[in-house]
Amino acid sequence: MSPSLDVITAQALALPPEQRIELAQRIWSSVENQYGEDDELFAEIARRDAEIESGATKPMPFSQAMREIRDSLQ
């Protein structure tokens, strides 16, 4: 019997961040061709990733981004 999705998820979330990233990339690679490709979207993702990798842009936590968005709407 294979482990449940909840068990696998818990195990995955217990991995160090670098290994979680690697796992996410492997999972995405296994399904990316099953959905219609959007070249423009993937080009934008690659561009943003390159900005982060080069240090030109610093990512911010989701919670901080949402807080700043909410504050700007008030």
Backbone hydrogen bonds, N-H to C=O, Kabsch-Sander energy under -0.5 kcal/mol:
donor,donor_aa,acceptor,acceptor_aa,energy
8,I,4,S,-2.5
9,T,5,L,-2.8
10,A,6,D,-2.3
11,Q,7,V,-2.3
12,A,8,I,-2.6
13,L,9,T,-2.8
14,A,10,A,-0.9
15,L,12,A,-1.4
19,Q,16,P,-0.7
20,R,16,P,-2.1
21,I,17,P,-2.3
22,E,18,E,-2.0
23,L,19,Q,-2.6
24,A,20,R,-2.6
25,Q,21,I,-2.4
26,R,22,E,-2.3
27,I,23,L,-2.7
28,W,24,A,-2.8
29,S,25,Q,-2.5
30,S,26,R,-1.3
31,V,27,I,-0.7
31,V,28,W,-1.4
32,E,28,W,-2.3
34,Q,31,V,-2.2
35,Y,32,E,-0.8
39,D,37,E,-0.6
42,F,38,D,-2.5
43,A,39,D,-2.3
44,E,40,E,-2.0
45,I,41,L,-2.4
46,A,42,F,-2.5
47,R,43,A,-2.3
48,R,44,E,-2.6
49,D,45,I,-2.6
50,A,46,A,-2.3
51,E,47,R,-1.9
52,I,48,R,-2.1
53,E,49,D,-2.9
54,S,50,A,-2.3
55,G,51,E,-0.7
55,G,52,I,-0.8
56,A,51,E,-1.2
57,T,51,E,-1.6
65,A,61,P,-2.3
66,M,62,F,-2.8
67,R,63,S,-2.0
68,E,64,Q,-2.5
69,I,65,A,-2.4
70,R,66,M,-2.7
71,D,67,R,-2.7
72,S,68,E,-1.9
73,L,69,I,-1.1
73,L,70,R,-0.7
74,Q,70,R,-0.6
74,Q,71,D,-0.9
